[in-house]
Amino acid sequence: MDLVESFAKLFAGNQRSHGRYDPKTKKLWTDKGPPPLEAFKEHVDGGVGIGIVPVLDNGECWFGAIDIDAHGDAQDIDLIGLESAVRSQDLPLLVCRSKSGGAHLYLFGSEPLPAKLVRNVLSKWAADIGYPGVEVFPKQDTLLVDSKGERQLGNWINLCWHDAHGDSLRYSVEGGQRTSFEYFLELAESKRTSAARLVEMAENQHQEAPPCIQKMFAGGVARGKRNEALYNIAIYLKQALPETWRDKIYDVNARTFDAPLPHAEAKKVVASVARRDYRYRCKEEPCRSLCNSAVCVTRKFGITPDERGELEMGATPDFGPLEKINTDPVRWCLYVDSQQVTMTTDELLDFRAVRKAVAEAQTRLIPPIKNDRWQTMLHGMMENAIVIDAPGEASPLGLIHNRLLEFFHRTDLTVDGLDKADREHILLGAPVVQMYEPAGSRVVFFRGPDFIDYLRKNRSEDLRGPNLWIALKKIGVEHTKIRVKDKVVSVWYLPLNDDDRVDLNPANVAPEI
């Protein structure tokens, strides 16, 4: 491929139109149709020059340029100083003199680049090297279609290296020196840049911002997502620039979106974010498609580890309603995604315990929530809690009483209890009926460890240790010591009445020994 073909390939542009410029008559015009190779050759040879529309019909481009003018009586741009500034910031730009004595700083893509991204990046770089607000090409993000179905023609830019083989005034500069045409082509090929690299370089302006916010700044935001995008950008700017974030939002609205939001809508977003410390809406578009939570959590103004956990484990479940069961002690029934989870008061007040209870009940891991946020949610649920008075038998005392009666069914409560030899069965773990003189009636003797073992086997260990004995005392169980053969055994007992039922209100009596 000869030099002219390389030049034409480097400046590939829109095929529906191109510009022409006659240096003799100073006349400019636009021709319809693709730029022919002969027009590129004529340009390089110093004849009628050529201009290319960078933006393609699909909104992409192969090249872009920063256009720094030096019109009228203004001095020519200091190309050496400008190229030094570009090189010091390691920008992939080639500095060329324009026909007016200004400068064109060209960017070339290794692949088709989104025109919106190119325009945003070039505008940022222009400001970084001391020329904010200058023109950048492509001039359009997209080429719109009118009411007749005809797509508009884009703006073209005059190319460099007019009269490349003669005394060209549109030469390029590299390393403080003027280059040859051949070297310019080689250098341009070596500096071709991908879209991903452009995004990465553009992100450096907001190094501590969430990745999604960086990508919005670099690539813009389309219609339909602007309100949500501006909201999240405002959350970031409020943290990063607490003194000037409000003014910055309006600037972002004007420069970042395909079409800026009306001022009234942007003002509503600012007012909403100003009222309190809201969180990023990571699960909504456009954040959702641009999310990188692993990186975001490392950024100063990114999401918290808890918020990352929510993202990775799915949405926070629906909590409520809450039911309070008036047993002793109180139990709570919390509905999590419409499924009931029972827990104690201590568990309900600690969200870590709530997660554990849900994991055990529903075999799922719900996202973590900061405990202060959980307290706020819980406050609302408690204000509307449904209070249920449990029947006596559903209380721990009632349950213990029922379990004790079941345990007593291991023996025959109708025996007269006069045979003391029957006491030996107590050593085998069974309750026994005996006539007990201090009580003045028949009683059921049992050992505490045997009853505890019975509760364990029946999964009724709600009360343990001292709490169990306190509960037994409340329903009338007394403690004593009796002799079994040659052993003194510590036992508990309840008197029986004439109907072979336990007496729930026995009198206090002295021990047998």
Helices and strands as residue ranges (DSSP letters): H 3-10, E 17-22, E 27-32, H 37-44, E 49-52, E 60-68, H 79-88, E 94-97, E 103-114, H 115-128, E 135-137, E 157-158, E 172-174, E 177-178, H 181-190, H 195-202, G 203-206, H 211-219, H 226-240, H 245-256, H 263-275, H 287-290, H 293-296, H 305-312, E 319-325, E 331-336, E 339-343, H 345-349, H 351-362, H 371-383, E 386-388, G 392-394, H 396-408, G 420-428, E 432-436, G 437-439, E 441-446, H 448-457, H 465-474, E 478-484, E 487-495
